[in-house]
């Protein structure tokens, strides 16, 4: 939470992936304009005007309405920047119920549960300015996503039977940078992470024969399906886990049927609506655009996908990818992490052969993760057919960060020599701490403050201390505080930044030293 607080403070307004569109959905519900939105619904004029006033990511520089980028915003005259800041704070509240003229980004394809949960908080803050509302909605999503940390500890404790490994795995989850980029924004990702984490724990409970776990899993699945369409991948995963549990008499058929029936009751109506409106089950934009192409014909194009390109795009956007500005780290960092991932995958085969951890636990975790990855591969195929590129978004994998972290921990521990096994998970957690500090302090913040900018060819300049010295630390803090709540001045940015650094280093240390109870 301390780390995420700084992300909520430091990330510029609308820097989160599609944050204006998600915010517009929550606003639409909170202002009583409807519980659901249709394909033709537009964001509010307030969102549109705010996009015109604040700097926006480089990737959106050619999209209407006209706006400045981080490169150009801080070159504007100081009086012009202050005028924009004052206007943003004082935007008439009536604009929230007026349709935008040109800005058309809206998350109409998303299930509504997350926006229903954000609506009461928005209603409490409706008298405040846009920056204030966005900040506290970010905090709400961060709170929801943070439940992945205790969920990881609980799940890892059951899988490994060792408290030290469980704590190190929880620290690993808390330190993964892309999780915070995904969670510290107004979106449905916080609730998605929370529900997928809960479902992971419940899948472990099911294979352990815990009573009523199947019913609870059905409820969580139903809520998840009302939060994000990619929860459809949890259907076969939970089906496989429950089928095994019924076969091994860990649960009976009655609760299994009841659990899936509960999921259908909670969320089935949404997917019936999707079929009626978009002609597709998921309601996804690409899926709806291809609704006239049979599924067999779509799958027949799988050979046309550049799978290595797709895997590369998913991997580096999952390790560290700086928000909607698409910031990236040095290539060698991703290469090193790819080697670690490859070793973990090999180690999983060793862990399965050695039955350490138990195969039932590994199978339950692998089912959740495998079917999610299969859904991601299908999204790559849809993106190729609809947009002509072989790619997808690695930050989607943040939803399954708990099973991912435990599987990686199991693989690294199985492959590591006995003498260094107890350091494997903590060492990776410490590496993520360093990656996060480097990425945030030397790439993201200097870019958001206009200290580093794009070259004419579109590549981003490297950070140099001379650039910071020319701008000055005080001015950089003032720039980070621009377009934020009025109480969030440079002092607040500096204080939360210090807490962020301390918390990141502490978590890295906890991950390394949390080895009590290990062999």
C-alpha positions, 0 to 999 in steps of 0.5 A: 500500500505504501508503494502503491500510494506513491504510484497513485500520487506520482502517475499523471492524470489519465496516465493509467491504461485507458483511465479516462474511459474507465473513469467515464463509465464510473461517472456515468453510473454515479451521476444516475445516467444509467446502470449500463452503457451501450456501444454508442454511449459517449464519455462526458464533456468533463472528461473530454475537456480535462483531456484537452487541458492536461498533458497526455501520453505520446502514443495519443498525440495525434488523437482528437481532441488536441492536447499537449504531450509530456514533451511539450506541456512543460515548454508552455509559458508558466501562465498558460500552464497555471491557467489550465490547472485552474480551469481543470479544478474549476470545471463546471460539474454540469459537464459531467452529464453532457456528452463529449463532442469528439472524445469517444473512448469508452469502456462500454464492452466491460462488465459493470460490477467494478463501476457499480462499486466505484459509483458510491465513492464518486457520489461522495466526491462529486463536489470535488474537482476531477483530480481529487475524484481520480486520486481517491478512485485510484486508492480504492482500486489499489486497496482491492488489488492489494488483497493479492498480497495476503492471498499469495501468502495464504496460498503459498503457505498451503502449497509449500508448507513453509512460512518463510517461502510464503512470506517471500512469495507475498513480497514478490507479488507486492514488488512486481512493478506492472501490478502497481501500474495496473492497480494504481489507476481508475479501472476494473483491474483492482477488483479483477486482481482481488477476485482472481486471487480469491479464486486461486486460494479457493481452487487450492481449497477445492483440491484439499477437500475443504467443505463449501469451497466449490460454492464460494468459488462459484460465487467468486467466478460469477462476480469475476464474470461481471468484472472482466470478460477474460474471467471466461478463461476461469470457467474451464480452469475451475471446471478442471479443478472441480472435475478432479476433486469430484473424481478423487472424492474431495467434493461431491457432484451436488456442490459442484453443480450448485457452484456453477449454477450460482456463477450462472445466476450472478453473471449469465444475464450479462453474456446473454446481453452481449450476444444480443447487442454485439453478437459475441459472447465476450463483447470484446471489440475485436471479437465483436468485429469478427462475429461473422467469422466462425470460430473454426475459421478464426482458429485456422489463422493461428499459423499466420500469427507471429507467436514469438513477436506476440510472446515478446510483446506480452512478456516485456509489457508484463515485467515493466511497462510505464503506463499509457506512455508505453515507457520501457527499460533497457533491453538487457533487463528484459533478457535477464528476466526472460532467462529467469522465466525460462529457468522457472519453467524448466524447474516446474517440470522438475518439481512435478517429477519430484512431487515437491510441492504436491502435484494436486497443488501444482495442477490447480495453480497451473490450470488457472494460469494455463487457461488464462494464457490460452485466452491471452493467445486467443486475444493475440489471434483476434488482434491479428485478424482485426488489427493486423498485428501479433500482440496483446497486453502483458499487464492483463497477466497481473490478474493471475499474479498469485498463481504466477508467483507461486508457480515461479517460486516452485520452479526456481526452488526445484531447480536451485541447488540445495545450498541456495534454494532458500534464497531463490524466491527472495532473490527474485523479489529483491531483483524486482525491487531494484527494477521498480526503483530504477524504472520509477525514479530514472525513467517514469518520473523524469519523463512525466516531469519533462526532464527527458523527452522523445528524440525526433525518431520517437525513441526516448532519451536516456536519463542524465544527472545533468538534465535533473540538475538543469531542472532542479529537484524542487521544480521536478517535484512541482511538475509531478504535483501538477494537475493533482488535488490542491492539497497534493503539493511538492512536499506531499510528493516528496514525502510519499516518494521517501515512503515508497523508496523505504517500503520497496527496499524493506520488501526486498529485504523481507523477501531475502531474509524470510527463510525461517522454517526452510530446510 
